[in-house]
């Protein structure tokens, strides 16, 4: 029982990291290649400067994103997926292709039933 609880807590941490709205979007854009901070900010609708900073720091801490700073004026900072981050793109794509159609179908069926009641 304790082992199951520990495994569930560990999995919940992983899901919290990779299932975050901004994490998915940042990783999606970085899967296309290296990007500077402002390029990411412009490509991700609705993300604030603060939220992008927090998301990138968290991804860097977890080993999914690498940050490279250049000593230039103005400062230049680039972000890219690490090998671990690149290995995440496959499972995210598989999860999306598995879940999205099934969820949409279930929601539509629920809404139809709710409208009849």
SULBELDA-V266206 format. One record per backbone hydrogen bond with DSSP energy under -0.5 kcal/mol. NH is the residue of the N-H (numbers start at 1). CO is the residue of the C=O. If there is no record, write none. Layout:
nh	co
NH	CO
NH	CO
This chain:
nh	co
5	1
6	2
7	3
8	4
9	5
10	6
11	7
12	8
13	9
14	10
15	11
16	12
17	13
18	14
19	15
20	17
24	20
25	21
26	22
27	23
28	24
29	25
30	26
31	27
32	29
33	30
35	79
37	77
40	36
41	37
42	38
43	39
44	40
45	43
47	44
52	48
53	49
54	50
55	51
56	52
57	53
58	54
59	55
60	56
61	57
62	58
63	60
64	59
65	59
66	80
68	78
70	76
72	70
76	70
78	68
79	35
80	66
81	30
82	64
86	82
87	83
88	84
88	85
89	85
89	86
90	86
91	87
92	88
93	89
94	90
95	91
96	92
97	93
98	94
99	95
100	96
102	98
103	99
104	100
105	101
106	102
107	103
108	104
109	105
110	106
111	107
112	108
113	109
114	110
115	111
116	112
117	113
